[in-house]
Amino acid sequence: MEKLTAQEEEAMLVLWQAAPCFVKDILAKYDDPKPPYTTLASVVKNLERKKYVKAKRYGNTYEYTPLVSEAEYKRMFMKGVVHNYFENSYKELVSFFAKEQKLSADDLKEIIDMIEKGKE
């Protein structure tokens, strides 16, 4: 799976929530200042080229549907982060967030409970 740019990720976040949809529908979900329509259309075309979305033609416009789920992308993305920044260790990842005070002791206990109960 090819890595997405920040613009592509932003478009995918909308697509995962609104699909199937047209470029105009994606654009409508953006906060101001919105990118130009043509720029967003190019971003979505790149997503199609990278096999993240499929297009269905209706006259002179296209409706887009994700081919990659949000959960699938998160797994791939996190795998890369853990590999590249945390020596391929999820333990190191959790330790980092605990040290940076992004996770409290209560949060860690909750995570342990979730793991023990087999929940996501």
LINSUL-V48764 format. One record per backbone hydrogen bond with DSSP energy under -1.0 kcal/mol. CO is the residue of the C=O (numbers start at 0). NH is the residue of the N-H. E is the energy in kcal/mol with one decimal. If there is no record, write none. Layout:
# LINSUL-V48764
co=CO nh=NH e=E
co=CO nh=NH e=E
This chain:
# LINSUL-V48764
co=4 nh=8 e=-2.6
co=5 nh=9 e=-2.2
co=6 nh=10 e=-2.0
co=7 nh=11 e=-2.5
co=8 nh=12 e=-2.4
co=9 nh=13 e=-1.3
co=10 nh=14 e=-2.6
co=11 nh=15 e=-3.1
co=13 nh=17 e=-2.7
co=14 nh=18 e=-2.1
co=20 nh=63 e=-3.7
co=21 nh=25 e=-1.9
co=22 nh=26 e=-2.8
co=23 nh=27 e=-1.8
co=25 nh=28 e=-1.1
co=26 nh=29 e=-1.3
co=35 nh=39 e=-2.2
co=36 nh=40 e=-2.7
co=37 nh=41 e=-1.9
co=38 nh=42 e=-2.0
co=39 nh=43 e=-2.5
co=40 nh=44 e=-2.1
co=41 nh=45 e=-2.1
co=42 nh=46 e=-1.9
co=43 nh=47 e=-1.9
co=44 nh=48 e=-2.5
co=45 nh=49 e=-2.3
co=46 nh=51 e=-3.0
co=46 nh=52 e=-1.0
co=47 nh=50 e=-1.4
co=51 nh=66 e=-3.6
co=51 nh=67 e=-1.3
co=53 nh=64 e=-2.1
co=55 nh=62 e=-2.8
co=57 nh=60 e=-1.7
co=60 nh=57 e=-3.2
co=62 nh=55 e=-2.3
co=63 nh=20 e=-2.0
co=64 nh=53 e=-2.8
co=68 nh=72 e=-2.2
co=69 nh=73 e=-2.6
co=70 nh=74 e=-2.4
co=71 nh=75 e=-2.1
co=72 nh=76 e=-3.1
co=73 nh=77 e=-3.1
co=74 nh=78 e=-2.2
co=75 nh=79 e=-1.8
co=76 nh=80 e=-2.2
co=77 nh=81 e=-3.0
co=78 nh=82 e=-2.3
co=79 nh=83 e=-3.0
co=80 nh=84 e=-2.7
co=81 nh=85 e=-1.5
co=81 nh=87 e=-2.1
co=85 nh=88 e=-2.0
co=88 nh=92 e=-1.5
co=89 nh=93 e=-2.5
co=90 nh=94 e=-2.5
co=91 nh=95 e=-2.4
co=92 nh=96 e=-1.9
co=93 nh=97 e=-2.2
co=94 nh=98 e=-2.8
co=95 nh=99 e=-2.2
co=96 nh=101 e=-2.8
co=96 nh=102 e=-1.2
co=97 nh=100 e=-1.3
co=103 nh=107 e=-2.3
co=104 nh=108 e=-2.3
co=105 nh=109 e=-2.3
co=106 nh=110 e=-2.4
co=107 nh=111 e=-2.4
co=108 nh=112 e=-2.5
co=109 nh=113 e=-2.4
co=110 nh=114 e=-2.5
co=111 nh=115 e=-2.7
co=112 nh=116 e=-2.0
co=113 nh=118 e=-2.5
